[in-house]
């Protein structure tokens, strides 16, 4: 979520193509975190694509410029589950469980867990 021209210039929220209050807040938090890491000379971090914020960031940074559409949080941008889960509630719970597992692993890797 940083400029390709200036590595000290970061973007978040609606200007990046993320829509929705929660998505804008989450990308702002992540971008602020990375700006601070950059200022300290640390490696930047990217949330796992299996988390909603990670999926939103991946979408806006990897979507085709020719047919880009702003995006808000939705299950359609998450990577498919490893197994078929029937039922909307059960599928949502499976996405959440996977995201929690991957986020816990991520926070341990970056020293937050």
Backbone bond lengths (Angstrom), bond angles and torsions (degrees), N, CA, C in turn:
res aa  C-N    CA-C-N  psi(-1)  N-CA   C-N-CA  omega(-1)  CA-C   N-CA-C  phi
1 X - - - 1.440 - - 1.537 109.77 -
2 X 1.329 115.84 32.90 1.455 117.93 176.99 1.522 109.64 -123.02
3 X 1.293 114.84 162.44 1.452 122.28 -177.05 1.527 110.91 -62.21
4 X 1.316 115.70 143.22 1.464 120.41 175.43 1.519 110.67 -77.71
5 X 1.333 116.64 -19.76 1.461 122.47 -176.86 1.529 112.15 -93.41
6 X 1.355 116.47 -41.19 1.461 122.07 179.34 1.514 109.05 -121.97
7 X 1.303 117.48 114.64 1.465 119.14 -176.77 1.526 113.58 -74.13
8 X 1.323 117.67 -5.87 1.470 120.25 176.62 1.534 112.08 -101.92
9 X 1.334 117.45 12.29 1.457 122.43 -179.87 1.529 109.13 -115.45
10 X 1.332 115.58 117.77 1.459 121.95 -174.97 1.525 110.38 -115.01
11 X 1.332 115.68 152.66 1.461 122.40 179.55 1.519 110.08 -129.33
12 X 1.336 115.30 153.86 1.464 120.52 176.85 1.510 108.78 -155.63
13 X 1.314 115.37 166.17 1.449 121.44 172.69 1.511 114.67 72.05
14 X 1.324 115.11 -148.16 1.454 121.99 -170.27 1.526 113.20 -60.92
15 X 1.323 118.52 -33.91 1.458 120.63 -179.10 1.537 111.37 -62.07
16 X 1.319 117.52 -23.41 1.462 121.50 -179.79 1.523 112.43 -87.41
17 X 1.322 116.82 -13.82 1.458 120.41 -176.56 1.512 113.38 107.17
18 X 1.327 116.64 3.39 1.464 120.61 176.11 1.525 107.49 -85.59
19 X 1.318 116.49 133.31 1.456 120.87 178.93 1.521 110.07 -115.50
20 X 1.324 115.99 156.12 1.462 121.59 177.15 1.516 110.83 98.15
21 X 1.341 114.33 143.61 1.460 120.18 -177.27 1.523 112.59 -59.28
22 X 1.314 116.85 -48.24 1.466 119.98 -176.38 1.525 110.99 -65.84
23 X 1.324 116.90 -43.24 1.468 120.37 178.14 1.513 111.86 -61.62
24 X 1.334 116.83 -40.46 1.463 120.22 178.65 1.520 111.80 -66.27
25 X 1.320 116.36 -41.76 1.467 120.10 178.10 1.528 110.48 -64.78
26 X 1.318 116.49 -45.47 1.470 120.62 -177.59 1.526 111.53 -64.29
27 X 1.335 117.45 -43.93 1.470 118.74 179.24 1.523 110.63 -69.13
28 X 1.337 117.05 -31.89 1.464 119.77 175.75 1.514 111.92 -65.07
29 X 1.316 116.11 -42.59 1.462 120.45 177.62 1.534 110.66 -61.64
30 X 1.342 116.33 -48.70 1.460 120.52 -179.22 1.526 111.28 -63.12
31 X 1.315 116.62 -41.60 1.458 120.53 -179.66 1.530 110.88 -66.97
32 X 1.326 117.62 -41.08 1.459 120.52 175.89 1.515 112.05 -61.88
33 X 1.324 115.03 -40.51 1.466 120.78 177.43 1.529 109.84 -61.03
34 X 1.324 116.53 -45.10 1.458 119.73 -179.77 1.524 112.24 -69.62
35 X 1.324 117.93 -34.42 1.468 119.97 176.43 1.529 110.00 -62.84
36 X 1.332 116.60 -41.08 1.466 120.25 177.28 1.524 110.82 -65.92
37 X 1.322 116.90 -41.16 1.468 120.06 178.06 1.533 110.14 -62.87
38 X 1.329 116.43 -42.02 1.470 120.37 178.53 1.529 110.53 -60.94
39 X 1.328 116.90 -44.51 1.472 121.33 -179.66 1.529 111.56 -61.63
40 X 1.338 116.66 -30.20 1.469 120.99 178.71 1.530 112.81 -90.06
41 X 1.332 116.59 1.31 1.458 120.13 179.61 1.520 113.62 77.67
42 X 1.325 116.90 19.01 1.463 121.21 179.53 1.520 110.63 -92.47
43 X 1.314 114.69 160.43 1.463 121.20 177.28 1.530 109.62 -68.33
44 X 1.327 115.99 140.38 1.462 120.50 177.25 1.517 109.50 -73.67
45 X 1.324 116.05 156.54 1.456 121.23 -179.05 1.524 110.12 -119.52
46 X 1.307 115.00 152.46 1.466 122.29 174.46 1.524 107.11 -130.46
47 X 1.307 116.06 129.65 1.461 119.87 178.24 1.519 110.08 -65.66
48 X 1.320 117.13 151.44 1.470 119.74 177.58 1.527 110.70 -56.69
49 X 1.324 116.33 139.56 1.467 121.42 179.35 1.520 112.33 -63.55
50 X 1.303 117.60 -13.75 1.465 121.48 179.02 1.521 111.77 -82.62
51 X 1.345 117.30 -6.11 1.462 121.09 171.85 1.528 107.00 -94.78
52 X 1.304 117.50 154.78 1.465 119.48 -176.73 1.522 111.35 -64.35
53 X 1.321 118.26 -42.24 1.464 119.78 178.99 1.520 110.67 -66.42
54 X 1.321 117.24 -40.34 1.460 120.56 175.82 1.518 111.80 -61.85
55 X 1.330 116.97 -40.59 1.467 121.23 179.21 1.525 110.95 -66.81
56 X 1.339 117.57 -40.70 1.461 120.65 177.68 1.524 111.19 -63.21
57 X 1.318 116.42 -45.74 1.470 120.05 178.92 1.523 111.12 -62.76
58 X 1.317 116.41 -40.90 1.469 119.98 178.43 1.523 110.17 -64.21
59 X 1.322 116.46 -43.17 1.466 119.51 -179.54 1.529 110.97 -59.63
60 X 1.338 118.09 -51.02 1.468 119.45 -174.67 1.524 112.54 -71.38
61 X 1.317 118.33 -20.69 1.461 120.06 179.55 1.530 112.93 -96.49
62 X 1.327 118.15 -10.11 1.463 120.52 -178.40 1.526 114.41 -124.13
63 X 1.326 118.29 -1.95 1.465 120.55 -178.66 1.525 110.25 -70.81
64 X 1.307 115.79 152.42 1.457 122.34 177.26 1.524 109.87 -65.10
65 X 1.321 117.08 131.61 1.460 120.42 178.91 1.527 111.35 -67.79
66 X 1.313 116.65 -27.68 1.461 120.68 -177.32 1.525 112.96 -65.78
67 X 1.326 117.30 -35.59 1.463 119.50 -177.75 1.532 112.56 -130.66
68 X 1.323 116.32 33.58 1.462 121.65 -179.22 1.522 110.80 -63.31
69 X 1.314 115.96 136.78 1.455 122.98 174.20 1.534 107.99 -129.84
70 X 1.336 117.63 133.50 1.470 118.87 175.25 1.533 109.84 -54.32
71 X 1.319 116.79 151.18 1.463 120.47 -172.86 1.511 111.09 -137.25
72 X 1.329 115.42 140.78 1.459 120.47 171.01 1.521 108.04 -113.35
73 X 1.303 115.69 170.91 1.464 121.54 -176.83 1.524 110.49 -58.24
74 X 1.322 115.43 128.15 1.466 122.02 174.59 1.522 108.78 -162.02
75 X 1.316 115.91 152.49 1.463 120.09 -176.51 1.526 112.62 -64.03
76 X 1.324 118.05 -21.95 1.460 121.70 -178.21 1.512 114.90 -64.75
77 X 1.331 118.23 -19.98 1.467 119.56 179.75 1.523 112.85 -93.24
78 X 1.324 116.99 -7.91 1.465 120.83 177.60 1.523 110.39 -77.63
79 X 1.323 118.04 147.75 1.463 119.85 172.97 1.528 109.46 -59.81
80 X 1.317 115.78 146.96 1.464 119.91 -179.76 1.520 111.21 -59.38
81 X 1.315 114.58 150.33 1.463 120.25 175.23 1.523 109.17 -68.91
82 X 1.316 115.93 155.78 1.458 121.40 -178.49 1.527 111.96 -71.43
83 X 1.321 116.12 -18.40 1.469 120.69 -179.18 1.518 108.94 -136.99
84 X 1.306 116.44 157.86 1.457 121.11 177.74 1.525 109.19 -76.42
85 X 1.329 115.82 129.73 1.459 121.34 179.10 1.525 107.38 -123.01
86 X 1.301 116.33 120.32 1.467 122.11 -179.39 1.523 109.72 -86.46
87 X 1.312 115.60 144.22 1.456 120.67 177.35 1.511 111.75 92.55
88 X 1.322 115.76 132.08 1.468 121.62 -177.39 1.529 112.36 -60.92
89 X 1.322 117.16 -46.61 1.478 120.30 179.87 1.524 111.70 -64.39
90 X 1.312 115.96 -43.70 1.473 120.69 -179.29 1.531 110.37 -64.66
91 X 1.339 116.61 -40.46 1.462 120.32 179.17 1.529 109.99 -65.86
92 X 1.329 117.23 -43.76 1.463 120.61 177.16 1.520 111.83 -60.09
93 X 1.330 115.99 -41.38 1.465 120.57 178.06 1.526 111.09 -64.93
94 X 1.326 116.80 -36.94 1.469 120.40 178.81 1.530 110.75 -67.61
95 X 1.330 117.07 -41.48 1.473 120.19 175.92 1.527 110.15 -61.30
96 X 1.330 117.39 -44.07 1.468 121.84 -179.21 1.524 111.54 -64.52
97 X 1.331 116.91 -42.70 1.471 120.46 179.79 1.523 110.75 -62.85
98 X 1.336 115.76 -43.45 1.476 119.38 178.86 1.521 110.31 -64.05
99 X 1.332 117.47 -44.12 1.460 121.15 179.79 1.528 110.90 -61.24
100 X 1.327 117.24 -43.90 1.473 120.88 178.70 1.520 111.51 -61.55
101 X 1.325 116.39 -42.61 1.465 120.50 178.94 1.526 110.85 -62.68
102 X 1.323 117.00 -47.10 1.467 120.59 -178.59 1.527 111.48 -69.68
103 X 1.335 117.29 -34.40 1.460 120.26 177.88 1.528 111.30 -68.68
104 X 1.318 116.74 -38.39 1.464 120.31 176.80 1.532 110.81 -62.40
105 X 1.312 116.48 -42.29 1.467 121.43 177.38 1.533 109.78 -63.35
106 X 1.321 116.63 -44.62 1.461 122.48 -179.56 1.530 110.94 -60.67
107 X 1.334 117.35 -47.78 1.461 119.78 -177.92 1.526 111.47 -63.79
108 X 1.313 117.22 -32.92 1.453 120.62 175.00 1.516 111.96 -66.83
109 X 1.341 116.31 -37.44 1.467 120.72 -178.80 1.521 112.25 -70.14
110 X 1.331 117.52 -34.37 1.464 119.91 -179.06 1.524 113.29 -95.44
111 X 1.322 116.34 5.08 1.456 120.77 174.80 1.516 114.82 83.87
112 X 1.318 117.16 26.19 1.463 120.10 177.99 1.522 112.25 -105.08
113 X 1.318 116.61 -14.74 1.463 119.64 -173.51 1.490 114.17 -92.29
